[in-house]
Amino acid sequence: MKTKFLVLALLSATFAAAASNLRFLADAPIAHMNAVDTALMADAIQQALSKNKDNEASNWKNQETGSKGTLIPLNTYDAYDTKCRKLKIHSEAGGESADSEFDFCITAEGEWKVLK
């Protein structure tokens, strides 16, 4: 459930950024990722946000598909009465690569959720 929420949140944020032209997703790495890829990425995001210092990179990779990425928490700040972090995500899949940045805040349950 956590993985599905995170992937949907990332996709919805991506859609919002280019609402008038969704054809760009055909060239986006996430369009080439399978369920294992997205689960690995989602788990790596949770780990990077929970454990990495600001500007400390961590990587994930699915050895079977070759999909991979680098995650870098850029800064930590307080908002909405909780701890938040900006995360730079570099992803590669299906011969495509992309960089994006998202803001995440931690919930009372200890899970990082992307801000919309």
N, C-alpha and C positions, 0 to 999 in steps of 0.2 A: 504494500500500500504506500509506504514512504517513497519508494522508487517511482511508482506511477505518478504520485503527486509532484515530485520534483521534476520529472521529465515533462509533465503537462505544464507545470509552472514555467519551465525554461522555454517550452514551445510557445506558450501564450505570450511571454515577454518578447520573444522573437517576432511573433505575429504582430504585436502592437507596434514594434519598431518599423515594420514594413507592411502595414495593413493594406495599402493600395496595390501591392504587387506580391503575391504569394509564390510566384514561380521561382523566386530565389531559393526556396527550400529544396528544390531538386538538386542544387549545387551545395547545400549545407551538409556538413559532416553528419549531423544527427539523422538526416534522411537515409543514410547508409548504415546506421547502427541497428543491431538487433537487440533483443531483450537482455541478453547477457552483457552486451556493451553498455547499455544504459544503466543497468544495475551496478556494474563496476564503476561507472562514472559517478553515479549517485552516492555510492558508498565512499568513494574517494573524496567527493565534495564534503560530505559530513566529517570525514577524518581530517581533511585539510583545515576546515573551519574550526574544528574542535581542538586541534593539536599544533598546527603550524603557527609560528610567529609571523608578524607582518613581514611581507616580502620574502618569506621562505617558501620555496617551490616544492611541490610533490607531484609525482607522476602516477598514471595508471595505464594499463595496457591489457587488452585481451589477446593472448598469444594465438588463439585460434583464428581470429578475424583480422588481426593487425590494427584494429581501432585502438587509439590511444589519446592521451591528453596530458596537459600540464595545468596545475592549479596553483595560483598564487594569491593568498589573502593580501590585499594591498594596504588596508587600514582597518582599524577597529574603532568603533565609536558607540555611544549610547544614543538610542532613539526609541520612542514608544515604550519607555520604561524597561528597556531590555538591552542586552549587548547585541550589536550589529557589526557586520563586516562586509567590506566590498571585496569581491572575489573576481580575479581575472581567470578566464577559462580559455585555454587553447585546446582545440580538439581536432583530431584527424581521423577520417574514415572514408573508405571508398575513393581514395585519391583526392579528396577535398580536405581543406583545412580552414579553420576560422578562429578568430579571437573575439571574445565578448567579455563584458563586465556586468556583474549583477550584484545587488545588495541583498544580503541575507540577515535575518535576525533569529535569535534562538528563542524557542518557545519554552513555556513552563515545564514541558515534558523533556526538554533537553535536545530537541530536534531543530536543526537549522532549516528555515523556510525562506524562500525567495520573496522579496518584496515586489509588489506589482506597481 
